[in-house]
Amino acid sequence: MTQSTLRVLAGATAFEHVQQYGLRQQDIDLVLGASGGPKWFCLFGLDQYLFGEFFKDRTSALSLVGSSAGAWRFACVTQQNPAAATERFAKAYSSLCFPANASIDEITATSASVLDQVFPSDDAIVQVLNNPVLQLNFIAAREVKVRKSERKAAQLRRLMLAAGANLLKPALLQKFYKRVVMQNHSNPTLLQRVPHEAYPLTLDNFKASLLASGSIPMVMHPVKDPAGLPAGLYMDGGLLDYHLPLPYQQEGLILYPHFYPYLIPGWFDKSLPWRRAKAAQMDKMILLCPSSSWVKSLPYGKIPDRKDFDKLKDTQRLRYWATVLERSKELADDLKSGNYLLEKI
């Protein structure tokens, strides 16, 4: 076996199952997609393989839960041609350029234009809404108290209060943000152990809801009053569910293409190293992530992230991101060929 680009880590129950039966699509009931912006580029090849081939002939329901970039990815793969839709998303996102000191207005408008490229017609949205197999759930956060000011100083003050509350007790974040789950189906059991509000996706609210799920505070404007939802300001679902280690109610295994070998619960936990999902929370999970040696072999020795916009010139960044997108197919090749070692979480 040549050195693998891919790590496959499994919780206790998942590990025993995969050891006995191998990795089979019919054993998976849920796929997760984390927040993380351009970190997703290292998973591009996996998304194309999993939804273009691995799950291609699936006939039983498969739940997808994503926030922010994960929600955008899953909105692509639930179209009739997932590979083509994912390609459009990768091309549009990886070619983004902003003027120096771009305003929130400019960043929000440009991000919305990416959705227009991924969903060039209403028919593309209807394909997602009517998908008979892939049950899409994407998460946004609705601010509990309506903002009285959009100024950055006021936004920062609210975020600091929320961060302080989260430091004391993560459950206190519910006093600042409500978890809103947008669905193309009705499955009341999947997230029944998690406080949330569920609403149907429609042609009228689809793009607004998806934009809201990725609307990073202080970087983009929140989305105000999407059609068919309670009035309010909706923003990045990663605030509450960054890497989505939630107590799901599903019978089968969870497949998780992820950029890290660990899970950070919420956006405010990123700087808190003791806030990581425990092994018990990942009992039925199969985590697919790039190996450390593969990451080190990339330009700059890392996977892409939002800081690249500030640290690299556009020409450097675009070349770097294109390289990662192309090389991400190496992970898919190793998964498809079985060139990986199964590790226990």
C-alpha positions as a Markdown table, in Angstrom:
| # | Residue | x | y | z |
|---|---|---|---|---|
| 1 | Met | 0.0 | 0.0 | 0.0 |
| 2 | Thr | 1.3 | 3.4 | -1.0 |
| 3 | Gln | 1.1 | 6.2 | 1.6 |
| 4 | Ser | -2.5 | 7.3 | 1.8 |
| 5 | Thr | -3.6 | 10.9 | 1.5 |
| 6 | Leu | -6.6 | 10.0 | 3.5 |
| 7 | Arg | -7.3 | 9.3 | 7.2 |
| 8 | Val | -10.5 | 7.3 | 8.0 |
| 9 | Leu | -11.3 | 7.5 | 11.7 |
| 10 | Ala | -14.3 | 5.8 | 13.2 |
| 11 | Gly | -16.0 | 5.7 | 16.6 |
| 12 | Ala | -16.3 | 2.5 | 18.5 |
| 13 | Thr | -19.5 | 1.2 | 16.9 |
| 14 | Ala | -18.6 | 2.4 | 13.4 |
| 15 | Phe | -15.1 | 0.9 | 13.7 |
| 16 | Glu | -16.4 | -2.6 | 14.4 |
| 17 | His | -19.0 | -2.3 | 11.7 |
| 18 | Val | -16.6 | -1.1 | 9.0 |
| 19 | Gln | -14.0 | -3.8 | 10.1 |
| 20 | Gln | -16.6 | -6.4 | 9.5 |
| 21 | Tyr | -18.5 | -5.2 | 6.4 |
| 22 | Gly | -16.3 | -2.5 | 4.9 |
| 23 | Leu | -17.5 | 1.0 | 4.0 |
| 24 | Arg | -20.9 | 0.5 | 2.3 |
| 25 | Gln | -23.3 | 3.3 | 1.2 |
| 26 | Gln | -26.3 | 1.4 | 2.5 |
| 27 | Asp | -25.0 | 1.5 | 6.1 |
| 28 | Ile | -24.9 | 5.3 | 6.1 |
| 29 | Asp | -28.0 | 7.2 | 7.3 |
| 30 | Leu | -26.5 | 10.7 | 7.7 |
| 31 | Val | -23.7 | 12.9 | 6.2 |
| 32 | Leu | -22.4 | 16.0 | 7.9 |
| 33 | Gly | -20.9 | 19.2 | 6.4 |
| 34 | Ala | -19.0 | 21.6 | 8.6 |
| 35 | Ser | -18.6 | 25.4 | 8.5 |
| 36 | Gly | -15.1 | 26.5 | 7.5 |
| 37 | Gly | -15.3 | 28.6 | 4.3 |
| 38 | Pro | -12.5 | 27.7 | 1.8 |
| 39 | Lys | -11.2 | 24.9 | 4.0 |
| 40 | Trp | -13.8 | 22.9 | 2.0 |
| 41 | Phe | -11.6 | 23.0 | -1.1 |
| 42 | Cys | -9.6 | 20.0 | 0.3 |
| 43 | Leu | -12.9 | 18.0 | 0.3 |
| 44 | Phe | -14.0 | 18.9 | -3.2 |
| 45 | Gly | -12.8 | 15.6 | -4.7 |
| 46 | Leu | -14.5 | 13.6 | -1.9 |
| 47 | Asp | -17.8 | 15.4 | -2.5 |
| 48 | Gln | -17.7 | 14.7 | -6.2 |
| 49 | Tyr | -17.0 | 11.0 | -5.7 |
| 50 | Leu | -19.4 | 10.4 | -2.8 |
| 51 | Phe | -22.4 | 12.0 | -4.4 |
| 52 | Gly | -21.4 | 11.3 | -8.0 |
| 53 | Glu | -20.6 | 7.6 | -7.5 |
| 54 | Phe | -20.8 | 6.2 | -4.0 |
| 55 | Phe | -24.4 | 7.3 | -3.3 |
| 56 | Lys | -25.4 | 7.5 | -6.9 |
| 57 | Asp | -27.8 | 4.5 | -6.9 |
| 58 | Arg | -29.2 | 5.2 | -3.4 |
| 59 | Thr | -32.9 | 4.7 | -3.1 |
| 60 | Ser | -33.4 | 5.0 | 0.7 |
| 61 | Ala | -33.5 | 8.3 | 2.5 |
| 62 | Leu | -30.1 | 9.9 | 3.3 |
| 63 | Ser | -30.1 | 12.9 | 5.7 |
| 64 | Leu | -27.6 | 15.7 | 5.1 |
| 65 | Val | -26.9 | 18.3 | 7.8 |
| 66 | Gly | -24.7 | 21.3 | 7.1 |
| 67 | Ser | -24.0 | 24.8 | 8.3 |
| 68 | Ser | -22.4 | 27.6 | 6.4 |
| 69 | Ala | -20.0 | 26.2 | 3.7 |
| 70 | Gly | -21.4 | 22.7 | 4.5 |
| 71 | Ala | -24.9 | 23.9 | 3.8 |
| 72 | Trp | -23.7 | 25.4 | 0.5 |
| 73 | Arg | -22.0 | 22.1 | -0.5 |
| 74 | Phe | -25.1 | 20.1 | 0.3 |
| 75 | Ala | -27.3 | 22.4 | -1.7 |
| 76 | Cys | -25.1 | 21.5 | -4.6 |
| 77 | Val | -25.1 | 17.7 | -4.2 |
| 78 | Thr | -28.8 | 17.6 | -3.9 |
| 79 | Gln | -29.2 | 18.8 | -7.5 |
| 80 | Gln | -29.7 | 16.2 | -10.3 |
| 81 | Asn | -26.1 | 16.5 | -11.5 |
| 82 | Pro | -24.2 | 16.9 | -8.2 |
| 83 | Ala | -20.7 | 16.8 | -9.8 |
| 84 | Ala | -21.6 | 19.7 | -12.2 |
| 85 | Ala | -23.2 | 21.7 | -9.4 |
| 86 | Thr | -20.2 | 21.2 | -7.1 |
| 87 | Glu | -17.9 | 22.2 | -9.9 |
| 88 | Arg | -19.8 | 25.4 | -10.4 |
| 89 | Phe | -19.6 | 26.2 | -6.7 |
| 90 | Ala | -15.9 | 25.4 | -6.5 |
| 91 | Lys | -15.2 | 27.6 | -9.6 |
| 92 | Ala | -17.3 | 30.5 | -8.4 |
| 93 | Tyr | -16.0 | 30.4 | -4.8 |
| 94 | Ser | -12.3 | 29.8 | -5.6 |
| 95 | Ser | -12.2 | 32.7 | -8.1 |
| 96 | Leu | -13.6 | 35.3 | -5.6 |
| 97 | Cys | -11.6 | 38.5 | -5.4 |
| 98 | Phe | -12.4 | 41.6 | -3.3 |
| 99 | Pro | -11.0 | 45.1 | -3.5 |
| 100 | Ala | -8.8 | 46.2 | -0.7 |
| 101 | Asn | -10.8 | 47.1 | 2.4 |
| 102 | Ala | -14.0 | 45.8 | 0.8 |
| 103 | Ser | -17.1 | 46.9 | 2.6 |
| 104 | Ile | -19.7 | 44.6 | 4.1 |
| 105 | Asp | -22.1 | 45.6 | 1.3 |
| 106 | Glu | -19.5 | 44.5 | -1.3 |
| 107 | Ile | -18.7 | 41.2 | 0.4 |
| 108 | Thr | -22.4 | 40.4 | 0.9 |
| 109 | Ala | -23.3 | 41.2 | -2.7 |
| 110 | Thr | -20.4 | 39.2 | -4.1 |
| 111 | Ser | -21.3 | 36.2 | -1.9 |
| 112 | Ala | -24.9 | 36.3 | -3.1 |
| 113 | Ser | -23.6 | 36.3 | -6.7 |
| 114 | Val | -21.9 | 32.9 | -6.0 |
| 115 | Leu | -25.3 | 31.5 | -5.3 |
| 116 | Asp | -26.6 | 32.9 | -8.6 |
| 117 | Gln | -23.8 | 31.0 | -10.4 |
| 118 | Val | -24.5 | 27.7 | -8.5 |
| 119 | Phe | -28.3 | 28.0 | -9.0 |
| 120 | Pro | -28.6 | 29.6 | -12.5 |
| 121 | Ser | -32.3 | 28.9 | -12.7 |
| 122 | Asp | -35.3 | 28.2 | -10.6 |
| 123 | Asp | -35.2 | 24.6 | -12.0 |
| 124 | Ala | -31.9 | 24.0 | -10.1 |
| 125 | Ile | -33.6 | 25.0 | -6.9 |
| 126 | Val | -36.7 | 22.9 | -7.6 |
| 127 | Gln | -34.4 | 19.9 | -8.1 |
| 128 | Val | -33.2 | 20.3 | -4.5 |
| 129 | Leu | -36.7 | 20.9 | -3.1 |
| 130 | Asn | -38.0 | 17.7 | -4.9 |
| 131 | Asn | -35.0 | 15.4 | -4.3 |
| 132 | Pro | -36.6 | 12.1 | -3.4 |
| 133 | Val | -33.6 | 10.6 | -1.5 |
| 134 | Leu | -31.3 | 13.3 | -0.1 |
| 135 | Gln | -33.0 | 15.0 | 2.8 |
| 136 | Leu | -31.3 | 18.4 | 3.2 |
| 137 | Asn | -31.1 | 20.2 | 6.5 |
| 138 | Phe | -29.1 | 23.4 | 6.7 |
| 139 | Ile | -28.6 | 25.4 | 9.8 |
| 140 | Ala | -28.8 | 29.2 | 10.4 |
| 141 | Ala | -28.7 | 31.2 | 13.6 |
| 142 | Arg | -31.5 | 33.8 | 14.3 |
| 143 | Glu | -30.6 | 36.6 | 16.7 |
| 144 | Val | -32.9 | 36.5 | 19.7 |
| 145 | Lys | -33.0 | 40.3 | 20.1 |
| 146 | Val | -33.3 | 42.4 | 17.0 |
| 147 | Arg | -30.3 | 44.5 | 16.5 |
| 148 | Lys | -30.7 | 48.2 | 17.1 |
| 149 | Ser | -27.4 | 49.0 | 15.3 |
| 150 | Glu | -25.5 | 47.5 | 12.4 |
| 151 | Arg | -22.3 | 49.4 | 13.2 |
| 152 | Lys | -19.3 | 47.2 | 13.8 |
| 153 | Ala | -18.7 | 48.4 | 17.3 |
| 154 | Ala | -22.3 | 47.3 | 18.3 |
| 155 | Gln | -21.9 | 44.0 | 16.5 |
| 156 | Leu | -18.6 | 43.4 | 18.2 |
| 157 | Arg | -20.1 | 44.1 | 21.6 |
| 158 | Arg | -22.9 | 41.6 | 21.1 |
| 159 | Leu | -20.4 | 39.0 | 19.9 |
| 160 | Met | -18.3 | 39.5 | 23.0 |
| 161 | Leu | -21.3 | 39.1 | 25.2 |
| 162 | Ala | -22.2 | 35.9 | 23.4 |
| 163 | Ala | -18.6 | 34.6 | 23.6 |
| 164 | Gly | -18.5 | 35.3 | 27.4 |
| 165 | Ala | -21.8 | 33.4 | 27.9 |
| 166 | Asn | -20.5 | 30.5 | 25.8 |
| 167 | Leu | -17.3 | 30.4 | 27.9 |
| 168 | Leu | -19.4 | 30.0 | 31.1 |
| 169 | Lys | -21.9 | 27.5 | 29.6 |
| 170 | Pro | -22.5 | 26.7 | 25.9 |
| 171 | Ala | -26.2 | 26.3 | 26.5 |
| 172 | Leu | -26.4 | 30.1 | 27.3 |
| 173 | Leu | -25.9 | 30.8 | 23.6 |
| 174 | Gln | -29.6 | 30.0 | 23.2 |
| 175 | Lys | -30.3 | 33.3 | 24.9 |
| 176 | Phe | -28.5 | 35.0 | 22.0 |
| 177 | Tyr | -29.2 | 32.8 | 19.0 |
| 178 | Lys | -31.9 | 30.4 | 18.0 |
| 179 | Arg | -31.0 | 27.3 | 15.9 |
| 180 | Val | -33.1 | 27.4 | 12.7 |
| 181 | Val | -33.1 | 24.3 | 10.5 |
| 182 | Met | -34.3 | 24.7 | 6.9 |
| 183 | Gln | -35.4 | 21.4 | 5.2 |
| 184 | Asn | -36.5 | 20.1 | 1.8 |
| 185 | His | -38.5 | 17.4 | 3.7 |
| 186 | Ser | -40.0 | 16.7 | 7.1 |
| 187 | Asn | -38.0 | 14.6 | 9.6 |
| 188 | Pro | -39.0 | 15.5 | 13.1 |
| 189 | Thr | -36.9 | 12.8 | 14.8 |
| 190 | Leu | -33.3 | 13.5 | 13.4 |
| 191 | Leu | -32.7 | 16.6 | 15.6 |
| 192 | Gln | -35.4 | 16.0 | 18.3 |
| 193 | Arg | -32.8 | 16.0 | 21.1 |
| 194 | Val | -31.5 | 19.5 | 20.1 |
| 195 | Pro | -33.4 | 22.8 | 20.6 |
| 196 | His | -34.3 | 24.0 | 17.2 |
| 197 | Glu | -37.0 | 25.4 | 14.9 |
| 198 | Ala | -37.6 | 23.7 | 11.6 |
| 199 | Tyr | -39.1 | 25.3 | 8.5 |
| 200 | Pro | -39.6 | 24.2 | 4.9 |
| 201 | Leu | -37.4 | 25.4 | 2.1 |
| 202 | Thr | -39.4 | 27.0 | -0.7 |
| 203 | Leu | -38.5 | 28.6 | -4.0 |
| 204 | Asp | -39.1 | 32.0 | -2.3 |
| 205 | Asn | -36.8 | 31.5 | 0.7 |
| 206 | Phe | -34.1 | 29.1 | -0.7 |
| 207 | Lys | -31.4 | 31.5 | -1.7 |
| 208 | Ala | -32.0 | 33.9 | 1.3 |
| 209 | Ser | -31.9 | 31.0 | 3.7 |
| 210 | Leu | -28.7 | 29.5 | 2.2 |
| 211 | Leu | -27.0 | 32.9 | 2.2 |
| 212 | Ala | -28.0 | 33.4 | 5.8 |
| 213 | Ser | -26.4 | 30.1 | 6.8 |
| 214 | Gly | -23.0 | 31.4 | 5.6 |
| 215 | Ser | -23.4 | 35.1 | 6.7 |
| 216 | Ile | -20.3 | 35.5 | 8.9 |
| 217 | Pro | -20.9 | 38.2 | 11.6 |
| 218 | Met | -19.0 | 41.5 | 11.0 |
| 219 | Val | -18.0 | 40.2 | 7.5 |
| 220 | Met | -21.4 | 40.0 | 5.9 |
| 221 | His | -24.8 | 41.4 | 6.6 |
| 222 | Pro | -27.3 | 39.1 | 8.3 |
| 223 | Val | -30.3 | 38.2 | 6.2 |
| 224 | Lys | -33.5 | 39.9 | 7.3 |
| 225 | Asp | -36.9 | 38.3 | 7.3 |
| 226 | Pro | -36.6 | 35.4 | 4.8 |
| 227 | Ala | -39.9 | 34.4 | 3.3 |
| 228 | Gly | -42.0 | 32.0 | 5.4 |
| 229 | Leu | -39.8 | 32.4 | 8.5 |
| 230 | Pro | -40.3 | 34.4 | 11.7 |
| 231 | Ala | -39.2 | 38.0 | 11.3 |
| 232 | Gly | -35.6 | 38.5 | 12.4 |
| 233 | Leu | -32.0 | 38.6 | 11.5 |
| 234 | Tyr | -30.5 | 35.3 | 10.3 |
| 235 | Met | -26.7 | 34.6 | 10.2 |
| 236 | Asp | -24.0 | 31.9 | 10.0 |
| 237 | Gly | -25.2 | 28.6 | 11.4 |
| 238 | Gly | -21.6 | 27.9 | 12.5 |
| 239 | Leu | -22.1 | 30.3 | 15.4 |
| 240 | Leu | -24.0 | 27.5 | 17.1 |
| 241 | Asp | -22.9 | 24.4 | 15.1 |
| 242 | Tyr | -19.4 | 24.8 | 13.7 |
| 243 | His | -18.5 | 21.2 | 13.3 |
| 244 | Leu | -22.0 | 19.7 | 14.2 |
| 245 | Pro | -21.2 | 17.2 | 17.0 |
| 246 | Leu | -24.9 | 17.0 | 17.9 |
| 247 | Pro | -26.9 | 14.1 | 19.4 |
| 248 | Tyr | -28.6 | 12.9 | 16.2 |
| 249 | Gln | -31.4 | 10.3 | 16.1 |
| 250 | Gln | -30.6 | 7.9 | 13.3 |
| 251 | Glu | -30.2 | 4.2 | 13.0 |
| 252 | Gly | -27.2 | 3.8 | 10.7 |
| 253 | Leu | -23.8 | 5.3 | 10.6 |
| 254 | Ile | -22.7 | 8.9 | 10.1 |
| 255 | Leu | -20.3 | 9.7 | 7.3 |
| 256 | Tyr | -18.3 | 12.9 | 7.8 |
| 257 | Pro | -15.9 | 14.3 | 5.1 |
| 258 | His | -14.0 | 16.8 | 7.2 |
| 259 | Phe | -10.9 | 18.9 | 7.0 |
| 260 | Tyr | -9.7 | 18.1 | 10.6 |
| 261 | Pro | -9.4 | 14.8 | 12.7 |
| 262 | Tyr | -11.4 | 16.5 | 15.5 |
| 263 | Leu | -14.6 | 18.4 | 15.9 |
| 264 | Ile | -15.1 | 21.9 | 17.4 |
| 265 | Pro | -18.7 | 22.3 | 18.6 |
| 266 | Gly | -19.3 | 26.1 | 18.0 |
| 267 | Trp | -17.8 | 29.1 | 16.5 |
| 268 | Phe | -16.9 | 30.6 | 19.9 |
| 269 | Asp | -15.1 | 27.4 | 20.8 |
| 270 | Lys | -12.4 | 27.8 | 18.2 |
| 271 | Ser | -10.0 | 29.3 | 20.7 |
| 272 | Leu | -10.9 | 27.0 | 23.5 |
| 273 | Pro | -8.8 | 23.8 | 23.1 |
| 274 | Trp | -10.7 | 21.9 | 25.8 |
| 275 | Arg | -13.9 | 22.3 | 23.8 |
| 276 | Arg | -13.7 | 19.3 | 21.5 |
| 277 | Ala | -16.2 | 16.6 | 20.8 |
| 278 | Lys | -15.7 | 13.5 | 22.9 |
| 279 | Ala | -15.3 | 10.0 | 21.5 |
| 280 | Ala | -18.7 | 9.0 | 22.9 |
| 281 | Gln | -20.3 | 11.7 | 20.7 |
| 282 | Met | -18.7 | 10.1 | 17.6 |
| 283 | Asp | -19.6 | 6.5 | 18.4 |
| 284 | Lys | -21.3 | 5.9 | 15.0 |
| 285 | Met | -19.2 | 8.4 | 13.0 |
| 286 | Ile | -16.8 | 7.7 | 10.2 |
| 287 | Leu | -14.6 | 10.7 | 9.7 |
| 288 | Leu | -12.8 | 11.2 | 6.4 |
| 289 | Cys | -10.0 | 13.8 | 6.6 |
| 290 | Pro | -6.7 | 14.6 | 4.8 |
| 291 | Ser | -3.6 | 13.1 | 6.3 |
| 292 | Ser | -1.1 | 15.4 | 7.9 |
| 293 | Ser | 1.6 | 14.5 | 5.3 |
| 294 | Trp | -0.8 | 15.4 | 2.5 |
| 295 | Val | -1.6 | 18.8 | 4.1 |
| 296 | Lys | 2.1 | 19.5 | 4.5 |
| 297 | Ser | 2.7 | 18.8 | 0.8 |
| 298 | Leu | 0.2 | 21.5 | -0.3 |
| 299 | Pro | 1.4 | 25.0 | -1.2 |
| 300 | Tyr | 2.2 | 26.9 | 2.1 |
| 301 | Gly | 1.8 | 23.5 | 4.0 |
| 302 | Lys | -1.8 | 24.0 | 4.9 |
| 303 | Ile | -5.4 | 23.8 | 3.7 |
| 304 | Pro | -7.0 | 27.1 | 2.5 |
| 305 | Asp | -8.8 | 29.4 | 4.9 |
| 306 | Arg | -10.3 | 32.9 | 4.9 |
| 307 | Lys | -7.1 | 34.5 | 6.1 |
| 308 | Asp | -5.7 | 33.8 | 2.6 |
| 309 | Phe | -7.7 | 36.8 | 1.4 |
| 310 | Asp | -5.6 | 39.1 | 3.5 |
| 311 | Lys | -2.2 | 37.2 | 3.6 |
| 312 | Leu | -1.8 | 36.4 | -0.1 |
| 313 | Lys | -2.0 | 38.4 | -3.3 |
| 314 | Asp | -4.9 | 37.5 | -5.5 |
| 315 | Thr | -2.7 | 35.8 | -8.1 |
| 316 | Gln | -1.0 | 33.7 | -5.4 |
| 317 | Arg | -4.2 | 32.8 | -3.7 |
| 318 | Leu | -6.1 | 31.8 | -6.9 |
| 319 | Arg | -3.2 | 29.6 | -8.0 |
| 320 | Tyr | -3.0 | 28.0 | -4.6 |
| 321 | Trp | -6.7 | 27.3 | -4.3 |
| 322 | Ala | -6.8 | 25.9 | -7.8 |
| 323 | Thr | -4.0 | 23.5 | -6.8 |
| 324 | Val | -5.8 | 22.3 | -3.7 |
| 325 | Leu | -9.0 | 21.7 | -5.7 |
| 326 | Glu | -7.2 | 19.6 | -8.2 |
| 327 | Arg | -5.2 | 17.7 | -5.6 |
| 328 | Ser | -8.3 | 17.0 | -3.5 |
| 329 | Lys | -9.1 | 14.3 | -6.0 |
| 330 | Glu | -6.2 | 12.3 | -4.6 |
| 331 | Leu | -8.3 | 11.8 | -1.4 |
| 332 | Ala | -11.2 | 10.5 | -3.4 |
| 333 | Asp | -8.9 | 8.2 | -5.3 |
| 334 | Asp | -7.6 | 6.7 | -2.1 |
| 335 | Leu | -11.1 | 6.3 | -0.7 |
| 336 | Lys | -12.3 | 4.6 | -3.9 |
| 337 | Ser | -9.4 | 2.2 | -4.1 |
| 338 | Gly | -9.4 | 1.4 | -0.4 |
| 339 | Asn | -5.9 | 2.8 | 0.1 |
| 340 | Tyr | -6.3 | 3.9 | 3.7 |
| 341 | Leu | -6.0 | 2.5 | 7.2 |
| 342 | Leu | -9.0 | 2.5 | 9.4 |
| 343 | Glu | -8.3 | 4.2 | 12.8 |
| 344 | Lys | -10.3 | 4.1 | 15.9 |
| 345 | Ile | -11.4 | 7.5 | 17.4 |
